Amino acid sequence: VQLQAFGGGLVQIGNSLRLSCDASGSALSRYKLAWFRQAPGKEREFVAVISRSGGVREYADSVRGRFTFSRNNAMNTASLQMDGLKPDDTAIYFCAADPTSTSYLHRDGGGYDYWGQGTQVTVSS
C-alpha cells in the first residue's frame, strides 16, 4: 500500500486543521492505521491509532479530546481532525499502516510497515 498524507498548514493557536491519509495499491480496510508526529529536534511520537473497522480508537494523552481519528474504508482514506491546536502540536505528521491480522494497536512506530511522506503542521501563537 502507498500512503499519502496531506492537509497540513500554518494556523493560529486555537484553530483547526484536518489531515487526510489517502491509500493506493491496496484496500485500506486491510490495515490498522496510525498518526505519528515529529517536531524539530525531538523524537517521533505517537498521536493516534484506529482499528481496521474504525470501531476502536486510541489517542496520546496530549491530544485526547482535541483530535479525532476517523476512516472511510470505502473511499480508501482516513482523516485526523485537529481542533484547539496549540504551538506544541507543531510537527511533521505521518500516517502509517500495520498489515498484521491481530487486534493489537501499536503505539510504537516499529509496529508499522508502511508510511506516508508526512505533512507539516505549524501552529503560531
N, C-alpha and C positions, 0 to 999 in steps of 0.2 A: 504494500500500500504506500502511496505517496501522500504526504500531508502538506497542506499549505495554510499557514496562519496569516491572518490579515485583520485589519481594523484598528490597529494602534494609532496613536497620535499624541498631540500636545493638548492637554486640558488643564483647566484651573482646579484648584482644590475644591472638593465637594461635588464636582461634576461627574458625569458618567461616560463610559465607553462600552462598546460591545465588540468583543473579539470573536472571530469566526475561525474555524478549522475545517477546511474542505478536504475530502479524501478522494483519491482516484486510484484506479488499478485494482481495487478490491472493495467488497461490501463493508461499509463501516460497522455494520452490526456484528461483525466477527471480532471486534476489538473492544477492550476496555480502554478508556481514554483518560488522559490527564493533562493538566496545565502545570507547567513549571515556570519559574522566572529567575532571571539572574540580573542583579544590579551591578553597576561598576564596582570592581574591587571586592565583590562578595561571591560566595559560592552559590550555585544553583539551588533553589529551594522549591519545595512542593507548594502548590497552590490549591488544586482541587482534582478530584478523580470521580469518574462516573462509570457505573456498570454498563454492560452491553445493552441492556434494555432501557437504561436510564432510570431504573427504579431505585437505585442506591447511589447516593452522592455523599462525598466526604470533602471537608474543607480544612485548610490550615486555620489555626486559631486567629491568625492575623487578618483573615478575610471573611471569616464566617459572619453571616448576617449582612454582608455588603455585596458579596459576589454570588452569582447564581450560574451554575453549570447546567447546560441542557444539551440535548442531542435530537437530531431528526434523522433516523436511520434511512428513511425512505428517500431523503434528499442527500444522503451521504455527507452530512455536515453536523458540526457541533458548535456551540456558542458559549462564551463566557461573558455574562452581563456583569459589569463592574460599576457599582454605584458608590457614592460617598468616597470618591477617590482621595487619597492622601499622598503627600510627597514620598512617603516610604513605599508606595506602590510603583514608583518609577523603576522600570526594569525592561529588559527584553523578555517577552513572554513566548514560550514554546508549547506547542501541543505535541503529545506523544501517544503512541498506541501500543497496547500489550495484547498479543495474539493468543496468550495461553488460555486454556479452557477452564481453569479454576475460577472460583468466585472471588478469590483474594484480590483486593485492590491495593496495589503497591503505592507507597508514598516515596519510595526510593527510585531515582531516575534509572538505576540499573535494572529495574524491572520492565523497562520499555525498550522495544526493539526498533521502533520507527519514530522519527522526529520530523517536525516541520522546521522551517528555516528561521522562525522567530519574527516577532513584530514588536517594535519599540513603543512603549507607553511612557510618557513623560507627564508628570503632574507638577504644575508650578504653583507656588504659593504667592 
